[in-house]
Amino acid sequence: MSTGDYVRYLRAVKGGPTPLDIQEATGIKSGLYRQLEQRYRQIGNDEDLTKLAEYFGVPAEDLIERAPWTRKALSAALVEAREAQRPIRITLRNGESIVGDVKWSDLGAALIVSTDGREIVVQRHFVDRWTVED
Amino acid sequence: MALDLWQIRRQKRMTIDELARRAEIHPGLIKAYELGERAISDSDLERLADALDVDPSDIKQLSEPPPRGPSRPSQPPAYDSGAGQQQRYDSFGGYDRGTGYTPRYSNYSQRSGGYGSDQPRQGGYSNDPNRQSGYAPRRSGDYQQRPPSRGRGDRPPKKSGPRKPRPLPAPARPSQIEHLKTLLVRLDMSGDELLRLAGKPLSMLNRKEAAVLLTTCQTMLAERKPEKPKGKRQRPYLPESVDEHELLYLTKVQLENRPLDLTLFNGETMRGTLVGFSPYALTLSDEEGQETTVQKLAIAYYQAPASVAASANGVEESEPA
């Protein structure tokens, strides 16, 4: 789960404040929150993420450590695994791990053929970490 | 016997302006009538006859232009394209001097050199032969006598002499050289080839030569690129813009009426037959026929049972133990 996906989830849990509400409450730069949710690359610095973490009531490390694990980085790993025909290990937000070959990946999901032959369509917003294995 | 308009007007010792005022006709139109450029209309003929105190039948409807006078200058001023005709007309009538009326051809009617004038015409609106500004054409010698103008008078006169040699062109910028080196590496060009192309070593290039060489190298590089296959949609390397895989997969599962196992964000699981979907949600029908729409954001992952999945992908596989 990228920082964008995570703050979107936290916003939903908090009852759906608007990006403008969050911006006014935290004092972060105008438009930053929207970019954080919508863009696929790394957005915001540690200071901004700390303010957001305080607002959502989660540890700052939760956001800061996720910052480099962007959706774009996941795309790159999925493409690399598929083209190199190497298995990928995906760790989900619930701690579960799926290891398998990437059959396809698109904007919202990826189809992983696990080592036991199951075809699992993983929603990308539920992916926490990943490794392309040798 | 009918006479030309100008003849009658002259007999009555009237100027065009006087006649125009009396007849309430524009002087330009009267002039056109007198020159024979236009035939006098019936209504104007009556007015002119009244103003001249003659019978309308005494005025020719289409006048002959007045003859040339003796005081016509030998060379008409070059600046006035219509000068020949106007001069001819002037010379006869000596029109309108001092009448006070200023029609739009006033410079025409106030020129010198007309009837009874001994002065050769200087042109323009000035009768003063010494006048050196305005419309008056300059005569030879005027340029030396003319005082310097205000605007450019402060400038020092141009020095006549050999021209200052142009400064040498600036040497190529370091960024140009750097860019050139990168391009040459990409072109896999040897030192000899470079010398042949540039005509001199890179360090000796000036700014303009470097710019030309850069353009040449970039053109060569562009020509080396393989052509993109036509007709096929080009997609970016990363699949961020591709959103059809999941929809195709779900379409196939739906058409084959196969069940899906959903695992939700909160750990719950759901099983049902896919009855519909959109980019943001799936609708499943359970065994009792109850339909539930689940937002994709609430889904962690989903899978078809192994046998169904193998069949859906055309692979004959048995369910693993």
Interface residues (C-beta under 8 A of the other chain):
Chain A: R8 Y9 A12 Y40 R71 K72 S75 A76 L78 V79 L92 R93 N94 I98 W104 S105 D106 L107 G108 A109 L111 D116 G117 R118 E119 I120 V121 V122 Q123 H125 F126
Chain B: Y237 L238 P239 E240 S241 V242 D243 E244 H245 E246 Y249 F265 G267 P279 K296 L297 I299 A300 Y301 Y302 Q303 A304 A306 A309 A310 N313 E317 P320
